[in-house]
Amino acid sequence: DFEGIGLYFMPSHKNIKGRLSKSTNSKYKKHSLKLEYNILAVEDENKVYIDLADKNLVIKYPPNSLGIWVHSYSYSPVILGLRLKGQAGEKVDLELSKGVNWIGWKYIEANPPEDLSIYPLQLDKIYVELAYNRDDYGVLLFDKLEANYPKDGKKTKEKFTFYIVENGDTLDKISRKFYGSGNKKNIIMKYNEIKSDRDLIEGKILVIPR
């Protein structure tokens, strides 16, 4: 959601103007994010970016779709999309809507890459793009950005993380690190099929239930 702003307006060149603020016209909770944009498309890239990098929105494996609610006050030729960034800095642009053909709120979504080898991906920016040699200005509202995964009642609801054993680690120490108590040693031993501290070889990767 966009209850707290902490986001930045980033133009791809100096002929693009605009600003970000909060709006009480929302689809979810109390506020949405209001974007004012004025784009003169005279360069190779003509995009308004809403910078999400500081939010650390990491997608570890492919969802069915990435989507967001968008409120429009007028029809527009702008393209709406999301920019994803890989660990090596590679950029993946995901187009959500080619033009704005609605008034009011609409949910727009797209399927992200399915290639597991490029994950995890960070959700880096929301972008508004205009084709070369055109100009457009307007106001858009954004709310409830989300990754959608399939619901499957047969799948486990358990969650796990990993831990790399360090020199001097003990089961008690690791239990306290993750659970705040040494009483969860048996859980760590069960999921990693180990019997004692002697099995904690430096560099070993442990499965830690959360």
Salt bridges, closest charged atoms under 4 A:
ASP1 OD2 - LYS29 NZ 3.09
GLU3 OE1 - HIS31 ND1 3.13
GLU36 OE1 - ARG19 NE 3.67
GLU45 OE2 - ARG83 NH2 3.80
ASP93 OD2 - LYS47 NZ 2.71
ASP93 OD1 - ARG83 NE 2.66
ASP124 OD2 - LYS125 NZ 2.63
ASP169 OD1 - LYS173 NZ 3.75
ASP172 OD2 - ARG176 NE 2.86
